[in-house]
Amino acid sequence: MNASHVITAVCFARLDVGHELENSNPQLIGAATFSGSVQGGIVTFALHTAVLTAKDPGEGLIAWLETRLGDDRTTLAGFELKESVHLLETLPSARSSAAVRNLGGRGRTIIDMGADKNGEPITLGECCAELSIPCATPDPARDFIGWCTGRCEKIVDTLQLDVIAVWRLAMHQIAARSSLGFRVHEVIEGHLATWLRAADFPAAAIHLEALPSAQS
């Protein structure tokens, strides 16, 4: 990670809100960003989440993304972003959205992770398991109830756990490219452990417990 540079992971909560009615209607109901930045030798982290309820228009998610993905120094990272970007592009305001353009890889450096095994796509959970990185277990029924009732705490917990996982996957990918990337990853991971230790939300404790640098 270069000086004065930012890597921001993006993760979406997706729900087929028509599944219970046997009428498929996938929608994005939330998003999270996790950023790590280096400036003047100082490493900082920032986590943000937004969750919609059944009463909220989908346009609100695009407006929120505009406030989080506007820094032109930022490298974006995600896991299989294509489907989420497609759902965003169905919303009226997507055409004028810089955030949607950036997530689609137009005009912005983007690390869109994903892999195949024997011709079948690997899930985020499978990819994280390979590196002993914790992530959430999908629970569509629970998320549907939270979306309907406005009790979104578990959706927030899931987004926070997964977006930090995606950020860590991106850092592992950077580390694998060169010896310099490997050394940078080691240093950044130490700072991440310090940040997680001071944080006060469930995902932080889960990631801290699984972080090798936190055990030394």
mmCIF file of the C-alpha atoms, coordinates in Angstrom:
data_MODEL
# 
_entry.id   MODEL 
# 
loop_
_atom_site.group_PDB 
_atom_site.id 
_atom_site.type_symbol 
_atom_site.label_atom_id 
_atom_site.label_alt_id 
_atom_site.label_comp_id 
_atom_site.label_asym_id 
_atom_site.label_entity_id 
_atom_site.label_seq_id 
_atom_site.pdbx_PDB_ins_code 
_atom_site.Cartn_x 
_atom_site.Cartn_y 
_atom_site.Cartn_z 
_atom_site.occupancy 
_atom_site.B_iso_or_equiv 
_atom_site.pdbx_formal_charge 
_atom_site.auth_seq_id 
_atom_site.auth_comp_id 
_atom_site.auth_asym_id 
_atom_site.auth_atom_id 
_atom_site.pdbx_PDB_model_num 
ATOM 1   C CA . MET A 1 1   ? 0.000   0.000   0.000   1.00 0.00 ? 1   MET A CA 1 
ATOM 2   C CA . ASN A 1 2   ? 1.648   3.248   -1.096  1.00 0.00 ? 2   ASN A CA 1 
ATOM 3   C CA . ALA A 1 3   ? 1.870   6.393   1.005   1.00 0.00 ? 3   ALA A CA 1 
ATOM 4   C CA . SER A 1 4   ? -1.235  8.561   0.750   1.00 0.00 ? 4   SER A CA 1 
ATOM 5   C CA . HIS A 1 5   ? -3.189  5.670   -0.694  1.00 0.00 ? 5   HIS A CA 1 
ATOM 6   C CA . VAL A 1 6   ? -6.450  4.025   0.307   1.00 0.00 ? 6   VAL A CA 1 
ATOM 7   C CA . ILE A 1 7   ? -7.753  0.515   -0.238  1.00 0.00 ? 7   ILE A CA 1 
ATOM 8   C CA . THR A 1 8   ? -11.495 0.265   0.318   1.00 0.00 ? 8   THR A CA 1 
ATOM 9   C CA . ALA A 1 9   ? -13.336 -3.041  0.414   1.00 0.00 ? 9   ALA A CA 1 
ATOM 10  C CA . VAL A 1 10  ? -17.015 -3.029  -0.510  1.00 0.00 ? 10  VAL A CA 1 
ATOM 11  C CA . CYS A 1 11  ? -19.535 -5.685  0.461   1.00 0.00 ? 11  CYS A CA 1 
ATOM 12  C CA . PHE A 1 12  ? -23.263 -5.907  -0.256  1.00 0.00 ? 12  PHE A CA 1 
ATOM 13  C CA . ALA A 1 13  ? -26.174 -7.577  1.498   1.00 0.00 ? 13  ALA A CA 1 
ATOM 14  C CA . ARG A 1 14  ? -28.351 -9.169  -1.161  1.00 0.00 ? 14  ARG A CA 1 
ATOM 15  C CA . LEU A 1 15  ? -31.785 -10.658 -0.528  1.00 0.00 ? 15  LEU A CA 1 
ATOM 16  C CA . ASP A 1 16  ? -34.319 -12.324 -2.805  1.00 0.00 ? 16  ASP A CA 1 
ATOM 17  C CA . VAL A 1 17  ? -37.299 -10.514 -1.315  1.00 0.00 ? 17  VAL A CA 1 
ATOM 18  C CA . GLY A 1 18  ? -39.742 -12.438 -3.513  1.00 0.00 ? 18  GLY A CA 1 
ATOM 19  C CA . HIS A 1 19  ? -38.497 -15.882 -2.528  1.00 0.00 ? 19  HIS A CA 1 
ATOM 20  C CA . GLU A 1 20  ? -41.118 -16.391 0.159   1.00 0.00 ? 20  GLU A CA 1 
ATOM 21  C CA . LEU A 1 21  ? -43.797 -15.612 -2.448  1.00 0.00 ? 21  LEU A CA 1 
ATOM 22  C CA . GLU A 1 22  ? -42.171 -17.891 -5.041  1.00 0.00 ? 22  GLU A CA 1 
ATOM 23  C CA . ASN A 1 23  ? -41.488 -14.861 -7.224  1.00 0.00 ? 23  ASN A CA 1 
ATOM 24  C CA . SER A 1 24  ? -37.751 -14.226 -7.486  1.00 0.00 ? 24  SER A CA 1 
ATOM 25  C CA . ASN A 1 25  ? -36.887 -10.576 -6.883  1.00 0.00 ? 25  ASN A CA 1 
ATOM 26  C CA . PRO A 1 26  ? -33.260 -10.121 -5.783  1.00 0.00 ? 26  PRO A CA 1 
ATOM 27  C CA . GLN A 1 27  ? -32.441 -6.749  -4.255  1.00 0.00 ? 27  GLN A CA 1 
ATOM 28  C CA . LEU A 1 28  ? -29.546 -5.112  -2.490  1.00 0.00 ? 28  LEU A CA 1 
ATOM 29  C CA . ILE A 1 29  ? -30.603 -4.309  1.059   1.00 0.00 ? 29  ILE A CA 1 
ATOM 30  C CA . GLY A 1 30  ? -27.336 -3.047  2.475   1.00 0.00 ? 30  GLY A CA 1 
ATOM 31  C CA . ALA A 1 31  ? -23.681 -2.280  1.949   1.00 0.00 ? 31  ALA A CA 1 
ATOM 32  C CA . ALA A 1 32  ? -20.509 -1.826  3.937   1.00 0.00 ? 32  ALA A CA 1 
ATOM 33  C CA . THR A 1 33  ? -17.126 -0.289  3.248   1.00 0.00 ? 33  THR A CA 1 
ATOM 34  C CA . PHE A 1 34  ? -13.875 -0.896  5.094   1.00 0.00 ? 34  PHE A CA 1 
ATOM 35  C CA . SER A 1 35  ? -10.925 1.327   4.269   1.00 0.00 ? 35  SER A CA 1 
ATOM 36  C CA . GLY A 1 36  ? -7.283  1.133   5.191   1.00 0.00 ? 36  GLY A CA 1 
ATOM 37  C CA . SER A 1 37  ? -5.140  4.147   4.388   1.00 0.00 ? 37  SER A CA 1 
ATOM 38  C CA . VAL A 1 38  ? -1.521  5.186   4.767   1.00 0.00 ? 38  VAL A CA 1 
ATOM 39  C CA . GLN A 1 39  ? -0.673  8.862   4.943   1.00 0.00 ? 39  GLN A CA 1 
ATOM 40  C CA . GLY A 1 40  ? 2.509   10.344  6.305   1.00 0.00 ? 40  GLY A CA 1 
ATOM 41  C CA . GLY A 1 41  ? 3.472   6.979   7.741   1.00 0.00 ? 41  GLY A CA 1 
ATOM 42  C CA . ILE A 1 42  ? 0.233   6.757   9.727   1.00 0.00 ? 42  ILE A CA 1 
ATOM 43  C CA . VAL A 1 43  ? -2.132  3.836   9.099   1.00 0.00 ? 43  VAL A CA 1 
ATOM 44  C CA . THR A 1 44  ? -5.834  4.404   9.704   1.00 0.00 ? 44  THR A CA 1 
ATOM 45  C CA . PHE A 1 45  ? -8.955  2.302   9.236   1.00 0.00 ? 45  PHE A CA 1 
ATOM 46  C CA . ALA A 1 46  ? -12.617 3.212   8.796   1.00 0.00 ? 46  ALA A CA 1 
ATOM 47  C CA . LEU A 1 47  ? -15.734 1.036   8.734   1.00 0.00 ? 47  LEU A CA 1 
ATOM 48  C CA . HIS A 1 48  ? -19.156 2.180   7.541   1.00 0.00 ? 48  HIS A CA 1 
ATOM 49  C CA . THR A 1 49  ? -22.433 0.327   6.988   1.00 0.00 ? 49  THR A CA 1 
ATOM 50  C CA . ALA A 1 50  ? -25.870 1.124   5.590   1.00 0.00 ? 50  ALA A CA 1 
ATOM 51  C CA . VAL A 1 51  ? -28.916 -1.151  5.670   1.00 0.00 ? 51  VAL A CA 1 
ATOM 52  C CA . LEU A 1 52  ? -32.288 -0.622  4.017   1.00 0.00 ? 52  LEU A CA 1 
ATOM 53  C CA . THR A 1 53  ? -35.624 -1.839  5.339   1.00 0.00 ? 53  THR A CA 1 
ATOM 54  C CA . ALA A 1 54  ? -38.733 -2.731  3.353   1.00 0.00 ? 54  ALA A CA 1 
ATOM 55  C CA . LYS A 1 55  ? -39.848 0.913   3.658   1.00 0.00 ? 55  LYS A CA 1 
ATOM 56  C CA . ASP A 1 56  ? -36.661 2.380   2.204   1.00 0.00 ? 56  ASP A CA 1 
ATOM 57  C CA . PRO A 1 57  ? -36.125 3.084   -1.512  1.00 0.00 ? 57  PRO A CA 1 
ATOM 58  C CA . GLY A 1 58  ? -33.173 1.378   -3.146  1.00 0.00 ? 58  GLY A CA 1 
ATOM 59  C CA . GLU A 1 59  ? -31.962 4.772   -4.347  1.00 0.00 ? 59  GLU A CA 1 
ATOM 60  C CA . GLY A 1 60  ? -30.812 5.435   -0.800  1.00 0.00 ? 60  GLY A CA 1 
ATOM 61  C CA . LEU A 1 61  ? -28.063 2.865   -1.177  1.00 0.00 ? 61  LEU A CA 1 
ATOM 62  C CA . ILE A 1 62  ? -26.631 4.619   -4.229  1.00 0.00 ? 62  ILE A CA 1 
ATOM 63  C CA . ALA A 1 63  ? -26.709 7.963   -2.412  1.00 0.00 ? 63  ALA A CA 1 
ATOM 64  C CA . TRP A 1 64  ? -24.835 6.381   0.488   1.00 0.00 ? 64  TRP A CA 1 
ATOM 65  C CA . LEU A 1 65  ? -22.240 4.812   -1.822  1.00 0.00 ? 65  LEU A CA 1 
ATOM 66  C CA . GLU A 1 66  ? -21.619 8.202   -3.416  1.00 0.00 ? 66  GLU A CA 1 
ATOM 67  C CA . THR A 1 67  ? -20.435 9.538   -0.046  1.00 0.00 ? 67  THR A CA 1 
ATOM 68  C CA . ARG A 1 68  ? -18.105 6.580   0.538   1.00 0.00 ? 68  ARG A CA 1 
ATOM 69  C CA . LEU A 1 69  ? -16.487 5.927   -2.834  1.00 0.00 ? 69  LEU A CA 1 
ATOM 70  C CA . GLY A 1 70  ? -15.645 9.411   -4.036  1.00 0.00 ? 70  GLY A CA 1 
ATOM 71  C CA . ASP A 1 71  ? -11.916 9.542   -3.232  1.00 0.00 ? 71  ASP A CA 1 
ATOM 72  C CA . ASP A 1 72  ? -9.990  9.229   -6.494  1.00 0.00 ? 72  ASP A CA 1 
ATOM 73  C CA . ARG A 1 73  ? -6.969  7.813   -4.627  1.00 0.00 ? 73  ARG A CA 1 
ATOM 74  C CA . THR A 1 74  ? -8.945  4.779   -3.605  1.00 0.00 ? 74  THR A CA 1 
ATOM 75  C CA . THR A 1 75  ? -8.411  1.273   -4.915  1.00 0.00 ? 75  THR A CA 1 
ATOM 76  C CA . LEU A 1 76  ? -11.686 -0.627  -4.578  1.00 0.00 ? 76  LEU A CA 1 
ATOM 77  C CA . ALA A 1 77  ? -11.850 -4.290  -3.613  1.00 0.00 ? 77  ALA A CA 1 
ATOM 78  C CA . GLY A 1 78  ? -14.804 -6.657  -3.696  1.00 0.00 ? 78  GLY A CA 1 
ATOM 79  C CA . PHE A 1 79  ? -15.781 -10.279 -4.132  1.00 0.00 ? 79  PHE A CA 1 
ATOM 80  C CA . GLU A 1 80  ? -17.749 -11.138 -7.276  1.00 0.00 ? 80  GLU A CA 1 
ATOM 81  C CA . LEU A 1 81  ? -19.023 -7.577  -7.596  1.00 0.00 ? 81  LEU A CA 1 
ATOM 82  C CA . LYS A 1 82  ? -20.575 -8.066  -11.029 1.00 0.00 ? 82  LYS A CA 1 
ATOM 83  C CA . GLU A 1 83  ? -24.005 -9.240  -9.819  1.00 0.00 ? 83  GLU A CA 1 
ATOM 84  C CA . SER A 1 84  ? -24.262 -6.489  -7.216  1.00 0.00 ? 84  SER A CA 1 
ATOM 85  C CA . VAL A 1 85  ? -23.282 -3.851  -9.761  1.00 0.00 ? 85  VAL A CA 1 
ATOM 86  C CA . HIS A 1 86  ? -25.939 -5.217  -12.125 1.00 0.00 ? 86  HIS A CA 1 
ATOM 87  C CA . LEU A 1 87  ? -28.596 -4.802  -9.416  1.00 0.00 ? 87  LEU A CA 1 
ATOM 88  C CA . LEU A 1 88  ? -27.415 -1.253  -8.726  1.00 0.00 ? 88  LEU A CA 1 
ATOM 89  C CA . GLU A 1 89  ? -27.619 -0.454  -12.432 1.00 0.00 ? 89  GLU A CA 1 
ATOM 90  C CA . THR A 1 90  ? -31.349 -1.249  -12.443 1.00 0.00 ? 90  THR A CA 1 
ATOM 91  C CA . LEU A 1 91  ? -31.987 1.786   -10.208 1.00 0.00 ? 91  LEU A CA 1 
ATOM 92  C CA . PRO A 1 92  ? -32.852 5.101   -11.913 1.00 0.00 ? 92  PRO A CA 1 
ATOM 93  C CA . SER A 1 93  ? -30.033 7.139   -10.365 1.00 0.00 ? 93  SER A CA 1 
ATOM 94  C CA . ALA A 1 94  ? -27.349 4.619   -11.357 1.00 0.00 ? 94  ALA A CA 1 
ATOM 95  C CA . ARG A 1 95  ? -26.774 6.273   -14.729 1.00 0.00 ? 95  ARG A CA 1 
ATOM 96  C CA . SER A 1 96  ? -25.388 9.426   -13.106 1.00 0.00 ? 96  SER A CA 1 
ATOM 97  C CA . SER A 1 97  ? -23.657 7.676   -10.214 1.00 0.00 ? 97  SER A CA 1 
ATOM 98  C CA . ALA A 1 98  ? -19.866 7.883   -10.030 1.00 0.00 ? 98  ALA A CA 1 
ATOM 99  C CA . ALA A 1 99  ? -19.925 5.165   -7.364  1.00 0.00 ? 99  ALA A CA 1 
ATOM 100 C CA . VAL A 1 100 ? -21.681 2.695   -9.664  1.00 0.00 ? 100 VAL A CA 1 
ATOM 101 C CA . ARG A 1 101 ? -19.278 3.508   -12.500 1.00 0.00 ? 101 ARG A CA 1 
ATOM 102 C CA . ASN A 1 102 ? -16.315 2.973   -10.205 1.00 0.00 ? 102 ASN A CA 1 
ATOM 103 C CA . LEU A 1 103 ? -17.668 -0.332  -8.912  1.00 0.00 ? 103 LEU A CA 1 
ATOM 104 C CA . GLY A 1 104 ? -18.025 -1.456  -12.503 1.00 0.00 ? 104 GLY A CA 1 
ATOM 105 C CA . GLY A 1 105 ? -14.316 -0.818  -13.018 1.00 0.00 ? 105 GLY A CA 1 
ATOM 106 C CA . ARG A 1 106 ? -14.765 2.243   -15.201 1.00 0.00 ? 106 ARG A CA 1 
ATOM 107 C CA . GLY A 1 107 ? -12.185 4.861   -14.300 1.00 0.00 ? 107 GLY A CA 1 
ATOM 108 C CA . ARG A 1 108 ? -11.008 3.331   -11.039 1.00 0.00 ? 108 ARG A CA 1 
ATOM 109 C CA . THR A 1 109 ? -8.505  0.667   -10.000 1.00 0.00 ? 109 THR A CA 1 
ATOM 110 C CA . ILE A 1 110 ? -10.517 -2.286  -8.730  1.00 0.00 ? 110 ILE A CA 1 
ATOM 111 C CA . ILE A 1 111 ? -9.646  -5.667  -7.252  1.00 0.00 ? 111 ILE A CA 1 
ATOM 112 C CA . ASP A 1 112 ? -12.662 -7.874  -7.969  1.00 0.00 ? 112 ASP A CA 1 
ATOM 113 C CA . MET A 1 113 ? -11.891 -11.215 -6.414  1.00 0.00 ? 113 MET A CA 1 
ATOM 114 C CA . GLY A 1 114 ? -13.452 -14.552 -7.115  1.00 0.00 ? 114 GLY A CA 1 
ATOM 115 C CA . ALA A 1 115 ? -12.321 -17.930 -8.316  1.00 0.00 ? 115 ALA A CA 1 
ATOM 116 C CA . ASP A 1 116 ? -13.468 -21.147 -9.928  1.00 0.00 ? 116 ASP A CA 1 
ATOM 117 C CA . LYS A 1 117 ? -12.822 -24.712 -8.878  1.00 0.00 ? 117 LYS A CA 1 
ATOM 118 C CA . ASN A 1 118 ? -13.523 -27.427 -11.439 1.00 0.00 ? 118 ASN A CA 1 
ATOM 119 C CA . GLY A 1 119 ? -15.533 -24.891 -13.402 1.00 0.00 ? 119 GLY A CA 1 
ATOM 120 C CA . GLU A 1 120 ? -17.743 -23.961 -10.443 1.00 0.00 ? 120 GLU A CA 1 
ATOM 121 C CA . PRO A 1 121 ? -17.535 -20.569 -8.699  1.00 0.00 ? 121 PRO A CA 1 
ATOM 122 C CA . ILE A 1 122 ? -16.046 -20.553 -5.214  1.00 0.00 ? 122 ILE A CA 1 
ATOM 123 C CA . THR A 1 123 ? -18.093 -18.746 -2.579  1.00 0.00 ? 123 THR A CA 1 
ATOM 124 C CA . LEU A 1 124 ? -16.740 -16.080 -0.260  1.00 0.00 ? 124 LEU A CA 1 
ATOM 125 C CA . GLY A 1 125 ? -16.936 -18.591 2.574   1.00 0.00 ? 125 GLY A CA 1 
ATOM 126 C CA . GLU A 1 126 ? -14.867 -21.152 0.685   1.00 0.00 ? 126 GLU A CA 1 
ATOM 127 C CA . CYS A 1 127 ? -12.294 -18.567 -0.321  1.00 0.00 ? 127 CYS A CA 1 
ATOM 128 C CA . CYS A 1 128 ? -11.989 -17.268 3.243   1.00 0.00 ? 128 CYS A CA 1 
ATOM 129 C CA . ALA A 1 129 ? -11.689 -20.796 4.634   1.00 0.00 ? 129 ALA A CA 1 
ATOM 130 C CA . GLU A 1 130 ? -8.581  -21.354 2.500   1.00 0.00 ? 130 GLU A CA 1 
ATOM 131 C CA . LEU A 1 131 ? -6.862  -18.510 4.375   1.00 0.00 ? 131 LEU A CA 1 
ATOM 132 C CA . SER A 1 132 ? -8.504  -19.014 7.793   1.00 0.00 ? 132 SER A CA 1 
ATOM 133 C CA . ILE A 1 133 ? -10.304 -15.681 7.500   1.00 0.00 ? 133 ILE A CA 1 
ATOM 134 C CA . PRO A 1 134 ? -13.702 -15.587 9.237   1.00 0.00 ? 134 PRO A CA 1 
ATOM 135 C CA . CYS A 1 135 ? -16.813 -14.537 7.353   1.00 0.00 ? 135 CYS A CA 1 
ATOM 136 C CA . ALA A 1 136 ? -20.553 -14.834 7.888   1.00 0.00 ? 136 ALA A CA 1 
ATOM 137 C CA . THR A 1 137 ? -22.770 -17.811 7.126   1.00 0.00 ? 137 THR A CA 1 
ATOM 138 C CA . PRO A 1 138 ? -25.658 -16.662 4.894   1.00 0.00 ? 138 PRO A CA 1 
ATOM 139 C CA . ASP A 1 139 ? -29.076 -16.719 6.578   1.00 0.00 ? 139 ASP A CA 1 
ATOM 140 C CA . PRO A 1 140 ? -31.707 -15.437 4.099   1.00 0.00 ? 140 PRO A CA 1 
ATOM 141 C CA . ALA A 1 141 ? -34.665 -16.204 6.393   1.00 0.00 ? 141 ALA A CA 1 
ATOM 142 C CA . ARG A 1 142 ? -33.187 -14.147 9.236   1.00 0.00 ? 142 ARG A CA 1 
ATOM 143 C CA . ASP A 1 143 ? -32.306 -11.301 6.869   1.00 0.00 ? 143 ASP A CA 1 
ATOM 144 C CA . PHE A 1 144 ? -35.813 -11.305 5.394   1.00 0.00 ? 144 PHE A CA 1 
ATOM 145 C CA . ILE A 1 145 ? -37.320 -10.892 8.856   1.00 0.00 ? 145 ILE A CA 1 
ATOM 146 C CA . GLY A 1 146 ? -34.870 -8.100  9.688   1.00 0.00 ? 146 GLY A CA 1 
ATOM 147 C CA . TRP A 1 147 ? -35.598 -6.335  6.402   1.00 0.00 ? 147 TRP A CA 1 
ATOM 148 C CA . CYS A 1 148 ? -39.360 -6.550  6.958   1.00 0.00 ? 148 CYS A CA 1 
ATOM 149 C CA . THR A 1 149 ? -39.334 -5.484  10.619  1.00 0.00 ? 149 THR A CA 1 
ATOM 150 C CA . GLY A 1 150 ? -36.527 -2.934  10.531  1.00 0.00 ? 150 GLY A CA 1 
ATOM 151 C CA . ARG A 1 151 ? -34.552 -4.928  13.092  1.00 0.00 ? 151 ARG A CA 1 
ATOM 152 C CA . CYS A 1 152 ? -31.365 -4.956  11.077  1.00 0.00 ? 152 CYS A CA 1 
ATOM 153 C CA . GLU A 1 153 ? -28.695 -5.581  13.726  1.00 0.00 ? 153 GLU A CA 1 
ATOM 154 C CA . LYS A 1 154 ? -27.804 -9.043  12.408  1.00 0.00 ? 154 LYS A CA 1 
ATOM 155 C CA . ILE A 1 155 ? -27.554 -7.757  8.843   1.00 0.00 ? 155 ILE A CA 1 
ATOM 156 C CA . VAL A 1 156 ? -25.155 -5.067  10.077  1.00 0.00 ? 156 VAL A CA 1 
ATOM 157 C CA . ASP A 1 157 ? -23.101 -7.689  11.936  1.00 0.00 ? 157 ASP A CA 1 
ATOM 158 C CA . THR A 1 158 ? -22.892 -9.803  8.782   1.00 0.00 ? 158 THR A CA 1 
ATOM 159 C CA . LEU A 1 159 ? -21.838 -6.883  6.600   1.00 0.00 ? 159 LEU A CA 1 
ATOM 160 C CA . GLN A 1 160 ? -19.146 -5.823  9.053   1.00 0.00 ? 160 GLN A CA 1 
ATOM 161 C CA . LEU A 1 161 ? -17.740 -9.338  9.317   1.00 0.00 ? 161 LEU A CA 1 
ATOM 162 C CA . ASP A 1 162 ? -17.739 -9.863  5.558   1.00 0.00 ? 162 ASP A CA 1 
ATOM 163 C CA . VAL A 1 163 ? -16.359 -6.488  4.473   1.00 0.00 ? 163 VAL A CA 1 
ATOM 164 C CA . ILE A 1 164 ? -13.340 -6.857  6.761   1.00 0.00 ? 164 ILE A CA 1 
ATOM 165 C CA . ALA A 1 165 ? -12.904 -10.365 5.344   1.00 0.00 ? 165 ALA A CA 1 
ATOM 166 C CA . VAL A 1 166 ? -12.950 -8.999  1.792   1.00 0.00 ? 166 VAL A CA 1 
ATOM 167 C CA . TRP A 1 167 ? -10.391 -6.338  2.716   1.00 0.00 ? 167 TRP A CA 1 
ATOM 168 C CA . ARG A 1 168 ? -8.118  -8.993  4.201   1.00 0.00 ? 168 ARG A CA 1 
ATOM 169 C CA . LEU A 1 169 ? -8.501  -11.152 1.083   1.00 0.00 ? 169 LEU A CA 1 
ATOM 170 C CA . ALA A 1 170 ? -7.432  -8.179  -1.030  1.00 0.00 ? 170 ALA A CA 1 
ATOM 171 C CA . MET A 1 171 ? -4.374  -7.639  1.154   1.00 0.00 ? 171 MET A CA 1 
ATOM 172 C CA . HIS A 1 172 ? -3.468  -11.320 0.817   1.00 0.00 ? 172 HIS A CA 1 
ATOM 173 C CA . GLN A 1 173 ? -3.721  -10.955 -2.955  1.00 0.00 ? 173 GLN A CA 1 
ATOM 174 C CA . ILE A 1 174 ? -1.425  -7.925  -2.880  1.00 0.00 ? 174 ILE A CA 1 
ATOM 175 C CA . ALA A 1 175 ? 1.016   -9.799  -0.628  1.00 0.00 ? 175 ALA A CA 1 
ATOM 176 C CA . ALA A 1 176 ? 1.199   -12.678 -3.098  1.00 0.00 ? 176 ALA A CA 1 
ATOM 177 C CA . ARG A 1 177 ? 2.326   -10.448 -5.961  1.00 0.00 ? 177 ARG A CA 1 
ATOM 178 C CA . SER A 1 178 ? 5.789   -9.510  -4.677  1.00 0.00 ? 178 SER A CA 1 
ATOM 179 C CA . SER A 1 179 ? 8.146   -9.607  -1.718  1.00 0.00 ? 179 SER A CA 1 
ATOM 180 C CA . LEU A 1 180 ? 7.431   -5.915  -1.147  1.00 0.00 ? 180 LEU A CA 1 
ATOM 181 C CA . GLY A 1 181 ? 3.708   -6.628  -1.078  1.00 0.00 ? 181 GLY A CA 1 
ATOM 182 C CA . PHE A 1 182 ? 4.325   -9.391  1.449   1.00 0.00 ? 182 PHE A CA 1 
ATOM 183 C CA . ARG A 1 183 ? 6.259   -7.055  3.758   1.00 0.00 ? 183 ARG A CA 1 
ATOM 184 C CA . VAL A 1 184 ? 3.637   -4.319  3.453   1.00 0.00 ? 184 VAL A CA 1 
ATOM 185 C CA . HIS A 1 185 ? 0.938   -6.860  4.301   1.00 0.00 ? 185 HIS A CA 1 
ATOM 186 C CA . GLU A 1 186 ? 2.793   -7.900  7.449   1.00 0.00 ? 186 GLU A CA 1 
ATOM 187 C CA . VAL A 1 187 ? 3.099   -4.295  8.641   1.00 0.00 ? 187 VAL A CA 1 
ATOM 188 C CA . ILE A 1 188 ? -0.512  -3.395  7.819   1.00 0.00 ? 188 ILE A CA 1 
ATOM 189 C CA . GLU A 1 189 ? -1.806  -6.533  9.532   1.00 0.00 ? 189 GLU A CA 1 
ATOM 190 C CA . GLY A 1 190 ? -0.097  -5.469  12.745  1.00 0.00 ? 190 GLY A CA 1 
ATOM 191 C CA . HIS A 1 191 ? -1.857  -2.106  12.597  1.00 0.00 ? 191 HIS A CA 1 
ATOM 192 C CA . LEU A 1 192 ? -5.136  -3.869  11.839  1.00 0.00 ? 192 LEU A CA 1 
ATOM 193 C CA . ALA A 1 193 ? -4.747  -5.993  14.968  1.00 0.00 ? 193 ALA A CA 1 
ATOM 194 C CA . THR A 1 194 ? -4.310  -2.835  17.047  1.00 0.00 ? 194 THR A CA 1 
ATOM 195 C CA . TRP A 1 195 ? -7.408  -1.258  15.491  1.00 0.00 ? 195 TRP A CA 1 
ATOM 196 C CA . LEU A 1 196 ? -9.522  -4.378  15.987  1.00 0.00 ? 196 LEU A CA 1 
ATOM 197 C CA . ARG A 1 197 ? -8.392  -4.655  19.606  1.00 0.00 ? 197 ARG A CA 1 
ATOM 198 C CA . ALA A 1 198 ? -9.679  -1.148  20.312  1.00 0.00 ? 198 ALA A CA 1 
ATOM 199 C CA . ALA A 1 199 ? -12.952 -1.608  18.407  1.00 0.00 ? 199 ALA A CA 1 
ATOM 200 C CA . ASP A 1 200 ? -16.251 -2.470  20.067  1.00 0.00 ? 200 ASP A CA 1 
ATOM 201 C CA . PHE A 1 201 ? -18.399 -4.563  17.746  1.00 0.00 ? 201 PHE A CA 1 
ATOM 202 C CA . PRO A 1 202 ? -18.753 -8.341  17.285  1.00 0.00 ? 202 PRO A CA 1 
ATOM 203 C CA . ALA A 1 203 ? -16.957 -8.634  13.930  1.00 0.00 ? 203 ALA A CA 1 
ATOM 204 C CA . ALA A 1 204 ? -13.844 -6.959  15.337  1.00 0.00 ? 204 ALA A CA 1 
ATOM 205 C CA . ALA A 1 205 ? -13.491 -9.543  18.095  1.00 0.00 ? 205 ALA A CA 1 
ATOM 206 C CA . ILE A 1 206 ? -14.019 -12.405 15.629  1.00 0.00 ? 206 ILE A CA 1 
ATOM 207 C CA . HIS A 1 207 ? -11.373 -11.140 13.204  1.00 0.00 ? 207 HIS A CA 1 
ATOM 208 C CA . LEU A 1 208 ? -8.939  -10.312 15.998  1.00 0.00 ? 208 LEU A CA 1 
ATOM 209 C CA . GLU A 1 209 ? -9.133  -13.854 17.334  1.00 0.00 ? 209 GLU A CA 1 
ATOM 210 C CA . ALA A 1 210 ? -8.293  -15.232 13.884  1.00 0.00 ? 210 ALA A CA 1 
ATOM 211 C CA . LEU A 1 211 ? -5.516  -12.762 13.076  1.00 0.00 ? 211 LEU A CA 1 
ATOM 212 C CA . PRO A 1 212 ? -2.052  -14.381 13.258  1.00 0.00 ? 212 PRO A CA 1 
ATOM 213 C CA . SER A 1 213 ? -0.321  -11.112 14.189  1.00 0.00 ? 213 SER A CA 1 
ATOM 214 C CA . ALA A 1 214 ? -2.607  -10.708 17.195  1.00 0.00 ? 214 ALA A CA 1 
ATOM 215 C CA . GLN A 1 215 ? -1.405  -13.994 18.662  1.00 0.00 ? 215 GLN A CA 1 
ATOM 216 C CA . SER A 1 216 ? 2.257   -13.006 18.853  1.00 0.00 ? 216 SER A CA 1 
# 
